[in-house]
Amino acid sequence: MDPAAVKCIDTALADIYDQGEIQKQQKRSFFIPDFKPSAQAATYLEKKSEEYRTIIDDLKG
């Protein structure tokens, strides 16, 4: 994805989260509001993927 587009999306989402209304709506919809810029989100998701891979491998025995 174009890095300029990613930066634009990150900036827009940061602004939306700074306003605070989206967190209220997400909580009403049973979501946990937690914005991470794309670089942090990628690292977080890679770690989660590794955790799931370990669990699946352990279940396979």
PDB file of N, CA, C and O in Angstrom, chain B, residues numbered from 101:
ATOM      1  N   MET B 101       0.853  -1.165   0.000  1.00  0.00           N
ATOM      2  CA  MET B 101       0.000   0.000   0.000  1.00  0.00           C
ATOM      3  C   MET B 101       0.907   1.238   0.000  1.00  0.00           C
ATOM      4  O   MET B 101       1.988   1.236   0.589  1.00  0.00           O
ATOM      5  N   ASP B 102       0.457   2.249  -0.648  1.00  0.00           N
ATOM      6  CA  ASP B 102       1.222   3.491  -0.734  1.00  0.00           C
ATOM      7  C   ASP B 102       1.460   4.054   0.676  1.00  0.00           C
ATOM      8  O   ASP B 102       0.499   4.271   1.414  1.00  0.00           O
ATOM      9  N   PRO B 103       2.713   4.292   1.059  1.00  0.00           N
ATOM     10  CA  PRO B 103       3.008   4.819   2.394  1.00  0.00           C
ATOM     11  C   PRO B 103       2.303   6.146   2.689  1.00  0.00           C
ATOM     12  O   PRO B 103       1.947   6.413   3.837  1.00  0.00           O
ATOM     13  N   ALA B 104       2.103   6.959   1.685  1.00  0.00           N
ATOM     14  CA  ALA B 104       1.387   8.232   1.890  1.00  0.00           C
ATOM     15  C   ALA B 104      -0.067   7.966   2.272  1.00  0.00           C
ATOM     16  O   ALA B 104      -0.630   8.675   3.107  1.00  0.00           O
ATOM     17  N   ALA B 105      -0.670   6.957   1.670  1.00  0.00           N
ATOM     18  CA  ALA B 105      -2.049   6.602   2.002  1.00  0.00           C
ATOM     19  C   ALA B 105      -2.127   6.059   3.430  1.00  0.00           C
ATOM     20  O   ALA B 105      -3.054   6.384   4.171  1.00  0.00           O
ATOM     21  N   VAL B 106      -1.158   5.240   3.809  1.00  0.00           N
ATOM     22  CA  VAL B 106      -1.122   4.692   5.168  1.00  0.00           C
ATOM     23  C   VAL B 106      -0.998   5.823   6.178  1.00  0.00           C
ATOM     24  O   VAL B 106      -1.692   5.831   7.195  1.00  0.00           O
ATOM     25  N   LYS B 107      -0.125   6.766   5.902  1.00  0.00           N
ATOM     26  CA  LYS B 107       0.051   7.913   6.806  1.00  0.00           C
ATOM     27  C   LYS B 107      -1.240   8.723   6.911  1.00  0.00           C
ATOM     28  O   LYS B 107      -1.613   9.162   7.999  1.00  0.00           O
ATOM     29  N   CYS B 108      -1.917   8.919   5.789  1.00  0.00           N
ATOM     30  CA  CYS B 108      -3.180   9.657   5.782  1.00  0.00           C
ATOM     31  C   CYS B 108      -4.225   8.951   6.644  1.00  0.00           C
ATOM     32  O   CYS B 108      -4.929   9.594   7.423  1.00  0.00           O
ATOM     33  N   ILE B 109      -4.324   7.639   6.504  1.00  0.00           N
ATOM     34  CA  ILE B 109      -5.292   6.856   7.289  1.00  0.00           C
ATOM     35  C   ILE B 109      -4.935   6.910   8.769  1.00  0.00           C
ATOM     36  O   ILE B 109      -5.811   7.105   9.612  1.00  0.00           O
ATOM     37  N   ASP B 110      -3.645   6.737   9.092  1.00  0.00           N
ATOM     38  CA  ASP B 110      -3.211   6.806  10.491  1.00  0.00           C
ATOM     39  C   ASP B 110      -3.566   8.160  11.106  1.00  0.00           C
ATOM     40  O   ASP B 110      -4.055   8.226  12.234  1.00  0.00           O
ATOM     41  N   THR B 111      -3.319   9.227  10.365  1.00  0.00           N
ATOM     42  CA  THR B 111      -3.610  10.571  10.860  1.00  0.00           C
ATOM     43  C   THR B 111      -5.112  10.760  11.081  1.00  0.00           C
ATOM     44  O   THR B 111      -5.533  11.292  12.108  1.00  0.00           O
ATOM     45  N   ALA B 112      -5.910  10.323  10.112  1.00  0.00           N
ATOM     46  CA  ALA B 112      -7.361  10.457  10.231  1.00  0.00           C
ATOM     47  C   ALA B 112      -7.895   9.663  11.424  1.00  0.00           C
ATOM     48  O   ALA B 112      -8.725  10.163  12.184  1.00  0.00           O
ATOM     49  N   LEU B 113      -7.423   8.433  11.587  1.00  0.00           N
ATOM     50  CA  LEU B 113      -7.895   7.622  12.710  1.00  0.00           C
ATOM     51  C   LEU B 113      -7.444   8.188  14.046  1.00  0.00           C
ATOM     52  O   LEU B 113      -8.199   8.159  15.018  1.00  0.00           O
ATOM     53  N   ALA B 114      -6.225   8.701  14.105  1.00  0.00           N
ATOM     54  CA  ALA B 114      -5.752   9.319  15.346  1.00  0.00           C
ATOM     55  C   ALA B 114      -6.641  10.506  15.714  1.00  0.00           C
ATOM     56  O   ALA B 114      -6.989  10.687  16.880  1.00  0.00           O
ATOM     57  N   ASP B 115      -7.003  11.307  14.725  1.00  0.00           N
ATOM     58  CA  ASP B 115      -7.886  12.443  14.975  1.00  0.00           C
ATOM     59  C   ASP B 115      -9.259  11.982  15.466  1.00  0.00           C
ATOM     60  O   ASP B 115      -9.819  12.562  16.396  1.00  0.00           O
ATOM     61  N   ILE B 116      -9.786  10.953  14.845  1.00  0.00           N
ATOM     62  CA  ILE B 116     -11.102  10.427  15.243  1.00  0.00           C
ATOM     63  C   ILE B 116     -11.046   9.913  16.683  1.00  0.00           C
ATOM     64  O   ILE B 116     -11.940  10.191  17.483  1.00  0.00           O
ATOM     65  N   TYR B 117      -9.999   9.169  17.003  1.00  0.00           N
ATOM     66  CA  TYR B 117      -9.878   8.634  18.363  1.00  0.00           C
ATOM     67  C   TYR B 117      -9.642   9.737  19.384  1.00  0.00           C
ATOM     68  O   TYR B 117     -10.105   9.634  20.520  1.00  0.00           O
ATOM     69  N   ASP B 118      -8.932  10.789  18.998  1.00  0.00           N
ATOM     70  CA  ASP B 118      -8.702  11.915  19.907  1.00  0.00           C
ATOM     71  C   ASP B 118     -10.005  12.605  20.293  1.00  0.00           C
ATOM     72  O   ASP B 118     -10.114  13.156  21.389  1.00  0.00           O
ATOM     73  N   GLN B 119     -10.992  12.579  19.403  1.00  0.00           N
ATOM     74  CA  GLN B 119     -12.278  13.208  19.687  1.00  0.00           C
ATOM     75  C   GLN B 119     -13.059  12.443  20.751  1.00  0.00           C
ATOM     76  O   GLN B 119     -13.849  13.037  21.485  1.00  0.00           O
ATOM     77  N   GLY B 120     -12.846  11.137  20.839  1.00  0.00           N
ATOM     78  CA  GLY B 120     -13.428  10.338  21.917  1.00  0.00           C
ATOM     79  C   GLY B 120     -14.777   9.708  21.654  1.00  0.00           C
ATOM     80  O   GLY B 120     -15.168   8.803  22.391  1.00  0.00           O
ATOM     81  N   GLU B 121     -15.501  10.137  20.650  1.00  0.00           N
ATOM     82  CA  GLU B 121     -16.842   9.585  20.414  1.00  0.00           C
ATOM     83  C   GLU B 121     -16.801   8.140  19.930  1.00  0.00           C
ATOM     84  O   GLU B 121     -17.663   7.340  20.293  1.00  0.00           O
ATOM     85  N   ILE B 122     -15.819   7.804  19.124  1.00  0.00           N
ATOM     86  CA  ILE B 122     -15.775   6.449  18.565  1.00  0.00           C
ATOM     87  C   ILE B 122     -15.607   5.399  19.668  1.00  0.00           C
ATOM     88  O   ILE B 122     -16.138   4.293  19.560  1.00  0.00           O
ATOM     89  N   GLN B 123     -14.874   5.744  20.717  1.00  0.00           N
ATOM     90  CA  GLN B 123     -14.700   4.790  21.808  1.00  0.00           C
ATOM     91  C   GLN B 123     -16.041   4.459  22.467  1.00  0.00           C
ATOM     92  O   GLN B 123     -16.291   3.309  22.829  1.00  0.00           O
ATOM     93  N   LYS B 124     -16.890   5.460  22.618  1.00  0.00           N
ATOM     94  CA  LYS B 124     -18.209   5.229  23.215  1.00  0.00           C
ATOM     95  C   LYS B 124     -19.039   4.290  22.339  1.00  0.00           C
ATOM     96  O   LYS B 124     -19.672   3.361  22.841  1.00  0.00           O
ATOM     97  N   GLN B 125     -19.031   4.536  21.037  1.00  0.00           N
ATOM     98  CA  GLN B 125     -19.795   3.691  20.115  1.00  0.00           C
ATOM     99  C   GLN B 125     -19.249   2.271  20.090  1.00  0.00           C
ATOM    100  O   GLN B 125     -20.014   1.306  20.081  1.00  0.00           O
ATOM    101  N   GLN B 126     -17.943   2.146  20.080  1.00  0.00           N
ATOM    102  CA  GLN B 126     -17.357   0.808  20.065  1.00  0.00           C
ATOM    103  C   GLN B 126     -17.708   0.033  21.323  1.00  0.00           C
ATOM    104  O   GLN B 126     -18.011  -1.158  21.254  1.00  0.00           O
ATOM    105  N   LYS B 127     -17.671   0.691  22.466  1.00  0.00           N
ATOM    106  CA  LYS B 127     -18.036   0.020  23.714  1.00  0.00           C
ATOM    107  C   LYS B 127     -19.496  -0.419  23.692  1.00  0.00           C
ATOM    108  O   LYS B 127     -19.829  -1.500  24.178  1.00  0.00           O
ATOM    109  N   ARG B 128     -20.375   0.423  23.127  1.00  0.00           N
ATOM    110  CA  ARG B 128     -21.787   0.040  23.016  1.00  0.00           C
ATOM    111  C   ARG B 128     -21.953  -1.182  22.109  1.00  0.00           C
ATOM    112  O   ARG B 128     -22.906  -1.947  22.252  1.00  0.00           O
ATOM    113  N   SER B 129     -21.019  -1.354  21.182  1.00  0.00           N
ATOM    114  CA  SER B 129     -21.074  -2.483  20.246  1.00  0.00           C
ATOM    115  C   SER B 129     -20.203  -3.653  20.711  1.00  0.00           C
ATOM    116  O   SER B 129     -19.939  -4.580  19.945  1.00  0.00           O
ATOM    117  N   PHE B 130     -19.760  -3.603  21.967  1.00  0.00           N
ATOM    118  CA  PHE B 130     -18.958  -4.657  22.589  1.00  0.00           C
ATOM    119  C   PHE B 130     -17.570  -4.820  21.969  1.00  0.00           C
ATOM    120  O   PHE B 130     -17.021  -5.922  21.950  1.00  0.00           O
ATOM    121  N   PHE B 131     -17.007  -3.728  21.464  1.00  0.00           N
ATOM    122  CA  PHE B 131     -15.632  -3.725  20.980  1.00  0.00           C
ATOM    123  C   PHE B 131     -14.760  -3.033  22.010  1.00  0.00           C
ATOM    124  O   PHE B 131     -15.240  -2.200  22.779  1.00  0.00           O
ATOM    125  N   ILE B 132     -13.494  -3.370  22.027  1.00  0.00           N
ATOM    126  CA  ILE B 132     -12.537  -2.687  22.888  1.00  0.00           C
ATOM    127  C   ILE B 132     -11.817  -1.652  22.033  1.00  0.00           C
ATOM    128  O   ILE B 132     -11.032  -2.011  21.155  1.00  0.00           O
ATOM    129  N   PRO B 133     -12.077  -0.375  22.281  1.00  0.00           N
ATOM    130  CA  PRO B 133     -11.448   0.660  21.454  1.00  0.00           C
ATOM    131  C   PRO B 133      -9.957   0.766  21.747  1.00  0.00           C
ATOM    132  O   PRO B 133      -9.550   1.047  22.874  1.00  0.00           O
ATOM    133  N   ASP B 134      -9.160   0.539  20.729  1.00  0.00           N
ATOM    134  CA  ASP B 134      -7.714   0.570  20.914  1.00  0.00           C
ATOM    135  C   ASP B 134      -7.049   0.867  19.578  1.00  0.00           C
ATOM    136  O   ASP B 134      -6.727  -0.048  18.821  1.00  0.00           O
ATOM    137  N   PHE B 135      -6.846   2.138  19.293  1.00  0.00           N
ATOM    138  CA  PHE B 135      -6.207   2.528  18.035  1.00  0.00           C
ATOM    139  C   PHE B 135      -4.708   2.395  18.149  1.00  0.00           C
ATOM    140  O   PHE B 135      -4.100   2.837  19.124  1.00  0.00           O
ATOM    141  N   LYS B 136      -4.115   1.779  17.138  1.00  0.00           N
ATOM    142  CA  LYS B 136      -2.666   1.701  17.010  1.00  0.00           C
ATOM    143  C   LYS B 136      -2.311   2.164  15.598  1.00  0.00           C
ATOM    144  O   LYS B 136      -2.924   1.713  14.630  1.00  0.00           O
ATOM    145  N   PRO B 137      -1.334   3.055  15.469  1.00  0.00           N
ATOM    146  CA  PRO B 137      -0.870   3.414  14.127  1.00  0.00           C
ATOM    147  C   PRO B 137      -0.394   2.151  13.403  1.00  0.00           C
ATOM    148  O   PRO B 137      -0.047   1.161  14.047  1.00  0.00           O
ATOM    149  N   SER B 138      -0.377   2.183  12.102  1.00  0.00           N
ATOM    150  CA  SER B 138      -0.123   0.982  11.309  1.00  0.00           C
ATOM    151  C   SER B 138       1.166   0.261  11.683  1.00  0.00           C
ATOM    152  O   SER B 138       1.177  -0.969  11.716  1.00  0.00           O
ATOM    153  N   ALA B 139       2.244   0.971  11.963  1.00  0.00           N
ATOM    154  CA  ALA B 139       3.506   0.308  12.317  1.00  0.00           C
ATOM    155  C   ALA B 139       3.361  -0.469  13.627  1.00  0.00           C
ATOM    156  O   ALA B 139       3.828  -1.603  13.733  1.00  0.00           O
ATOM    157  N   GLN B 140       2.715   0.139  14.623  1.00  0.00           N
ATOM    158  CA  GLN B 140       2.488  -0.551  15.896  1.00  0.00           C
ATOM    159  C   GLN B 140       1.509  -1.702  15.731  1.00  0.00           C
ATOM    160  O   GLN B 140       1.679  -2.759  16.338  1.00  0.00           O
ATOM    161  N   ALA B 141       0.495  -1.501  14.918  1.00  0.00           N
ATOM    162  CA  ALA B 141      -0.493  -2.557  14.687  1.00  0.00           C
ATOM    163  C   ALA B 141       0.148  -3.760  14.016  1.00  0.00           C
ATOM    164  O   ALA B 141      -0.169  -4.899  14.358  1.00  0.00           O
ATOM    165  N   ALA B 142       1.045  -3.524  13.064  1.00  0.00           N
ATOM    166  CA  ALA B 142       1.719  -4.634  12.376  1.00  0.00           C
ATOM    167  C   ALA B 142       2.537  -5.451  13.366  1.00  0.00           C
ATOM    168  O   ALA B 142       2.493  -6.681  13.341  1.00  0.00           O
ATOM    169  N   THR B 143       3.275  -4.784  14.230  1.00  0.00           N
ATOM    170  CA  THR B 143       4.069  -5.484  15.242  1.00  0.00           C
ATOM    171  C   THR B 143       3.172  -6.274  16.185  1.00  0.00           C
ATOM    172  O   THR B 143       3.462  -7.427  16.502  1.00  0.00           O
ATOM    173  N   TYR B 144       2.089  -5.659  16.631  1.00  0.00           N
ATOM    174  CA  TYR B 144       1.143  -6.306  17.535  1.00  0.00           C
ATOM    175  C   TYR B 144       0.531  -7.554  16.881  1.00  0.00           C
ATOM    176  O   TYR B 144       0.443  -8.611  17.505  1.00  0.00           O
ATOM    177  N   LEU B 145       0.116  -7.415  15.634  1.00  0.00           N
ATOM    178  CA  LEU B 145      -0.520  -8.543  14.946  1.00  0.00           C
ATOM    179  C   LEU B 145       0.469  -9.663  14.645  1.00  0.00           C
ATOM    180  O   LEU B 145       0.095 -10.836  14.671  1.00  0.00           O
ATOM    181  N   GLU B 146       1.714  -9.324  14.363  1.00  0.00           N
ATOM    182  CA  GLU B 146       2.735 -10.358  14.157  1.00  0.00           C
ATOM    183  C   GLU B 146       2.943 -11.157  15.440  1.00  0.00           C
ATOM    184  O   GLU B 146       3.061 -12.382  15.405  1.00  0.00           O
ATOM    185  N   LYS B 147       2.989 -10.454  16.578  1.00  0.00           N
ATOM    186  CA  LYS B 147       3.150 -11.137  17.866  1.00  0.00           C
ATOM    187  C   LYS B 147       1.958 -12.051  18.142  1.00  0.00           C
ATOM    188  O   LYS B 147       2.132 -13.195  18.562  1.00  0.00           O
ATOM    189  N   LYS B 148       0.750 -11.544  17.904  1.00  0.00           N
ATOM    190  CA  LYS B 148      -0.456 -12.358  18.109  1.00  0.00           C
ATOM    191  C   LYS B 148      -0.432 -13.592  17.213  1.00  0.00           C
ATOM    192  O   LYS B 148      -0.794 -14.686  17.646  1.00  0.00           O
ATOM    193  N   SER B 149      -0.008 -13.416  15.972  1.00  0.00           N
ATOM    194  CA  SER B 149       0.069 -14.533  15.041  1.00  0.00           C
ATOM    195  C   SER B 149       1.019 -15.610  15.556  1.00  0.00           C
ATOM    196  O   SER B 149       0.726 -16.802  15.464  1.00  0.00           O
ATOM    197  N   GLU B 150       2.147 -15.187  16.093  1.00  0.00           N
ATOM    198  CA  GLU B 150       3.105 -16.143  16.659  1.00  0.00           C
ATOM    199  C   GLU B 150       2.500 -16.874  17.851  1.00  0.00           C
ATOM    200  O   GLU B 150       2.692 -18.079  18.010  1.00  0.00           O
ATOM    201  N   GLU B 151       1.768 -16.137  18.691  1.00  0.00           N
ATOM    202  CA  GLU B 151       1.115 -16.767  19.844  1.00  0.00           C
ATOM    203  C   GLU B 151       0.102 -17.812  19.387  1.00  0.00           C
ATOM    204  O   GLU B 151       0.058 -18.917  19.928  1.00  0.00           O
ATOM    205  N   TYR B 152      -0.708 -17.463  18.395  1.00  0.00           N
ATOM    206  CA  TYR B 152      -1.696 -18.418  17.877  1.00  0.00           C
ATOM    207  C   TYR B 152      -1.018 -19.620  17.239  1.00  0.00           C
ATOM    208  O   TYR B 152      -1.481 -20.751  17.386  1.00  0.00           O
ATOM    209  N   ARG B 153       0.078 -19.377  16.532  1.00  0.00           N
ATOM    210  CA  ARG B 153       0.809 -20.477  15.910  1.00  0.00           C
ATOM    211  C   ARG B 153       1.316 -21.450  16.981  1.00  0.00           C
ATOM    212  O   ARG B 153       1.248 -22.666  16.798  1.00  0.00           O
ATOM    213  N   THR B 154       1.820 -20.918  18.090  1.00  0.00           N
ATOM    214  CA  THR B 154       2.292 -21.764  19.183  1.00  0.00           C
ATOM    215  C   THR B 154       1.151 -22.584  19.767  1.00  0.00           C
ATOM    216  O   THR B 154       1.307 -23.778  20.022  1.00  0.00           O
ATOM    217  N   ILE B 155       0.011 -21.952  19.979  1.00  0.00           N
ATOM    218  CA  ILE B 155      -1.147 -22.664  20.537  1.00  0.00           C
ATOM    219  C   ILE B 155      -1.593 -23.771  19.588  1.00  0.00           C
ATOM    220  O   ILE B 155      -1.850 -24.895  20.020  1.00  0.00           O
ATOM    221  N   ILE B 156      -1.685 -23.457  18.305  1.00  0.00           N
ATOM    222  CA  ILE B 156      -2.121 -24.467  17.317  1.00  0.00           C
ATOM    223  C   ILE B 156      -1.129 -25.617  17.263  1.00  0.00           C
ATOM    224  O   ILE B 156      -1.528 -26.781  17.230  1.00  0.00           O
ATOM    225  N   ASP B 157       0.151 -25.301  17.255  1.00  0.00           N
ATOM    226  CA  ASP B 157       1.180 -26.360  17.239  1.00  0.00           C
ATOM    227  C   ASP B 157       1.084 -27.226  18.486  1.00  0.00           C
ATOM    228  O   ASP B 157       1.237 -28.445  18.401  1.00  0.00           O
ATOM    229  N   ASP B 158       0.831 -26.614  19.649  1.00  0.00           N
ATOM    230  CA  ASP B 158       0.689 -27.381  20.884  1.00  0.00           C
ATOM    231  C   ASP B 158      -0.542 -28.286  20.834  1.00  0.00           C
ATOM    232  O   ASP B 158      -0.514 -29.400  21.355  1.00  0.00           O
ATOM    233  N   LEU B 159      -1.608 -27.815  20.217  1.00  0.00           N
ATOM    234  CA  LEU B 159      -2.816 -28.630  20.108  1.00  0.00           C
ATOM    235  C   LEU B 159      -2.616 -29.820  19.160  1.00  0.00           C
ATOM    236  O   LEU B 159      -3.216 -30.879  19.343  1.00  0.00           O
ATOM    237  N   LYS B 160      -1.778 -29.632  18.161  1.00  0.00           N
ATOM    238  CA  LYS B 160      -1.506 -30.717  17.228  1.00  0.00           C
ATOM    239  C   LYS B 160      -0.693 -31.811  17.894  1.00  0.00           C
ATOM    240  O   LYS B 160      -0.722 -32.964  17.465  1.00  0.00           O
ATOM    241  N   GLY B 161       0.026 -31.452  18.935  1.00  0.00           N
ATOM    242  CA  GLY B 161       0.765 -32.411  19.738  1.00  0.00           C
ATOM    243  C   GLY B 161       2.047 -32.756  19.135  1.00  0.00           C
ATOM    244  O   GLY B 161       2.796 -33.558  19.692  1.00  0.00           O
TER     245      GLY B 161
END
